[in-house]
């Protein structure tokens, strides 16, 4: 909000008004709290890391541009979920993602085995280079992208066929079912089948982890509520005056949500988290695939 709008609000509440210096002081106090939260040390190990990006409009050099806002959440070995970081940048190129992940590592992020996200440009190589972790491509977003390669009238049939893969009991069986579905669709929808061929490992990566975790690690859906709250609050602003104002508002929302998460039950149980810890180095190495830059 501008100083004038803050002044109007204060007067509407029956107060005498507020000066520009008072508004600046309030913003500085908020910034201190947000920065302490976003820059805090990260301790322990965090097997699962979710990354999601949204775009907000901001004024830069007299122009209105879109910037990518990355939110990182993770679950530690105690099954507790926290918001670990916020990144704001000009694009979703590999350099931007790499710098963001390096910042998390510098703060202490360790033990990441699986990163769950949509298929953002440059992200896969950044995950491999910086974290050395497996990438889980969001299953929900993948299905939406996949159906774009077929006529609308065929969407229900294709979706039902692909969903049979996810009902399989293990990764090996699911891989066989995936390739069977792709081959079945190949003659009518060759481009769709080619997309399935390329995406098999990334979409089914979650199945190499404890089955009890599958519903929460196959997509970025666990972030849906948080994302909706961020969009609800940022839509009110419309166009941000600068990037620090984005960090102030979104950071405050994340701080509030993180405090709420700490009052809730564990996101994943201790018993099932023991299954993640039991993945030895050889098994984890088998999950990794070289990713082309």
VENDA-V184841 format. One record per helix or strand of 3 or more residues. SS is the DSSP state (hx for helix, st for strand). FROM is the first residue (numbers start at 1). TO is the last residue. If there is no record, write none. Layout:
SS_FROM_TO + SS_FROM_TO
This chain:
hx_3_12 + hx_20_38 + st_48_60 + st_63_75 + st_81_89 + hx_94_106 + st_114_117 + hx_123_131 + st_134_137 + hx_139_147 + hx_152_163 + hx_165_167 + hx_171_186 + hx_190_203 + hx_205_208 + hx_211_217 + hx_221_237 + hx_243_262 + hx_270_277 + hx_281_287
